[in-house]
Amino acid sequence: MSYVLEVLPALLNGAVVTLQVFFIVIVLSIPLGIVLAFLMQIKFKPLNWLLTLYVWIMRGTPLLLQLIFVYYVLPSVGIVFDRLPAAILAFTLNYAAYFAEIFRGGILAIPKGQYEAAKMLKLSPFQTIRYIILPQVVKIVLPSIFNEIINLVKDSSLVYVLGVGDLLLESRTAANRDATLAPMFVAGAIYLILVGLVTVASKNIEKKFNYYK
């Protein structure tokens, strides 16, 4: 127990970095996913092809490979990022693609009559999306969105490959230094707590939104 208390501050510092990555990616990727989902509805083939290709690449290649590409490959063409910004960029682009597909499915589930009613009310396209379409889409896709958010908590451990001092890297450093697996078990417990908190929060939010059954 004394050893756990000794390494706990370092692990908690790593957990703070993990949460930092988590919240920044959520704040960036969900709005980007919403924008991409609505752009996919525009009947302009070059744009549709481009967005389809983007989603296909992001969903069809490992997130780990995308992290390595952003941090290690892009510098060869003069695009350089520090470790943390590189991780956030890769995660944001990856999760935005998943969120875009989720929101696109929600948009397609909205009856066409909703758009026709908005036209009858002389609402602008922005007003139609803001006040009629988007609130319904959010209710429909909320469970899927929270599933991805829970996955993000776990996927955030991948940033250690770039040398970002997150929870996993701190636990591995302590485990290698002290030749014990105790820090890894503590890190696992912290991840379980984080996932549990997100799960509880998601259930409460879903109840408040009274999403469709």
NORFENWO-V467466 format. One line per field, one symbol per residue. phi: phi as a letter, one per 30 degrees, with the letter a starting at -180 (. if undefined). psi: psi as a letter, one per 20 degrees, with the letter a starting at -180 (. if undefined). burial: I if it has 9 or more other C-alpha atoms within 8 Angstrom, else O. A space follows every 50 residues. Layout:
phi=???
psi=???
burial=???
//
This chain:
phi=.dddddceeddddddddedddeddddddddeddddddddddddbeedddd dddedddddccdeedddddddcceedciccbdededdddddddddddddd dddddddddddddddddddddiddedddddccddeddeddceeddddddd ddeddedddddciddddddddddddddchbcedddddddddddddddddd dddddddddhddd
psi=hhgghgigghhhghhggghggghggghghghghgghghhiipmogggggg hgggggghhiqqhghhghgghhghhijjopqrgghggggggghghhgghg hghghhghipqhhghhhhhhjkqrgghggghggghhgghgigghghghgg hhgghiiiihhjjpmaggghhhghghgjlqighhhgghhgghgghgghgg ggggghghilrp.
burial=OOOIOOIOOOIIIIIIIIOOIIOIIIOIIIOIIIIIIIOIOOOOOOOIOO IOOIIOOIIOOOIOOIIIIIIOIIIOOOOOIOIOOIIIIIIIIIIIIIII IIIIOIIOOIOOOIIOOIIOOOIOOOIIIIOIIIIIIIIIIIIOIIOIII OIIIOIIOIIOIOIIIIIIIIIOIIOOOOOOOIIOIIOOIIOOIIOOIIO OIOOOIOOOOIOO
//
